[in-house]
C-alpha cells in the first residue's frame, strides 16, 4: 500500500479569507448553486435530483434554505 505525500503543502489562508468562510450563506447563494447543478445529479441514491429543486424552487425555497442554514449551524 502506497501513501500519498504532499510535497508542496497547502497555502495558508489569510485572516480575511478565514472571516469569509465564517459568514452565513444567503438564500440567493443557495438558489444560484441549485440553478447551476446538473439537472440529473443527486447527492445519494435516495435523494431528489437537482431538477426537482430547479423546477419547484418557488414551492420549496423557504424550507430548503432553512434546511441548509440548519445544517451549517448544526455542523459548525
Secondary structure, DSSP 4 states (H G I P E B T S, - for coil): ------SS--PPPPHHHHHHHHSPP-HHHHHHHHHHS-TT--SSTTSPPHHHHHHSHHHHHHHHHHHHHHHHHHT-
